[in-house]
Amino acid sequence: MVIITERASEKVREIMEAEEKAGYGLRVYVEGGGCSGFQYGMAFEQASNDEDDVVEMHGLRLFVDPYSAPMLKGTEVDYVDGLQNAGFSIKNPNAKTTCGCGQSFS
């Protein structure tokens, strides 16, 4: 299953509140595309689908569909806020290669 850090959970909840989506969950998924073959995606959703894996971490519900689950097993979602960049960072132990931006993999 996907792991989300406490820092990333706090940032997601902050964005949800700003977008008036408090109480929603976060869908983490994989889709075809990107420079390396697959790319990561995240979206706010009110409820899970019947086949989703659902887990709650740090007060945030995470939804992962059955297609994405094997490719995301053990993946960590973090939030980085540094001098040069800020944003979500995805560390996927299943990725054989990643692109320079870190948003796609094979």
C-alpha positions in Angstrom: 0.0 0.0 0.0 1.0 3.6 -0.4 2.6 5.4 2.6 2.1 9.1 3.1 4.3 11.0 5.5 2.8 13.3 8.2 4.2 16.3 6.5 2.5 15.4 3.2 -0.8 14.6 5.0 -0.7 18.1 6.6 -0.1 19.7 3.2 -2.9 17.7 1.5 -5.4 18.7 4.3 -4.3 22.3 4.0 -5.0 22.3 0.2 -8.3 20.5 0.7 -9.5 23.2 3.2 -8.4 25.9 0.7 -10.4 24.2 -2.0 -13.4 23.6 0.3 -13.0 19.8 0.1 -12.4 19.1 3.8 -13.3 15.5 4.6 -12.4 14.2 1.2 -9.8 11.5 0.6 -6.8 11.5 -1.6 -6.6 9.1 -4.6 -3.1 8.2 -5.6 -2.9 6.4 -9.0 -0.8 5.5 -12.0 -1.7 6.2 -15.6 0.1 5.7 -18.9 2.2 8.6 -20.2 5.0 10.7 -19.1 8.6 10.4 -20.4 9.2 7.0 -18.8 6.0 5.2 -19.6 3.8 5.7 -16.5 3.0 8.8 -14.6 1.7 9.4 -11.1 -1.5 11.2 -10.3 -3.3 12.5 -7.2 -6.9 13.7 -6.9 -9.4 14.6 -4.2 -12.4 12.3 -3.9 -15.3 12.1 -1.5 -15.6 8.3 -1.4 -13.8 5.2 -2.5 -14.9 2.8 -5.2 -15.8 -0.8 -4.4 -12.5 -2.3 -5.5 -10.2 0.4 -4.0 -7.6 -0.3 -1.3 -8.4 2.2 1.4 -6.1 3.2 4.2 -6.1 6.0 6.7 -2.8 7.6 7.7 -2.3 10.8 9.8 -6.0 11.6 9.6 -6.1 11.3 5.8 -7.9 8.6 3.8 -5.9 7.2 0.8 -7.6 5.5 -2.1 -5.7 3.3 -4.6 -7.4 1.4 -7.5 -6.6 -2.2 -8.3 -4.7 -1.3 -11.5 -2.4 1.1 -9.7 -1.9 -0.9 -6.4 0.8 -3.3 -7.6 2.8 -0.5 -9.1 2.5 1.6 -6.0 3.1 -1.0 -3.4 5.5 0.4 -0.8 5.5 3.9 -2.4 6.1 6.8 -0.1 4.5 10.2 -0.8 6.2 13.1 1.0 6.1 16.9 0.8 9.4 18.8 0.3 9.7 22.5 0.9 13.3 23.6 0.1 15.1 26.6 -1.3 15.1 25.3 -4.9 11.7 23.6 -5.0 8.6 22.7 -3.1 6.1 20.0 -3.9 5.1 16.4 -3.4 7.9 13.8 -3.7 7.2 10.2 -4.7 9.6 7.4 -3.8 8.6 4.2 -5.6 10.7 1.1 -4.8 9.1 -0.6 -7.9 10.3 1.9 -10.4 13.1 0.7 -12.6 13.8 4.1 -14.1 12.4 7.6 -13.4 12.5 10.8 -15.4 14.4 13.8 -14.3 11.3 15.5 -12.8 10.4 12.4 -10.8 6.8 12.3 -12.0 7.0 9.4 -14.4 8.6 5.9 -14.2 8.9 2.6 -15.9 
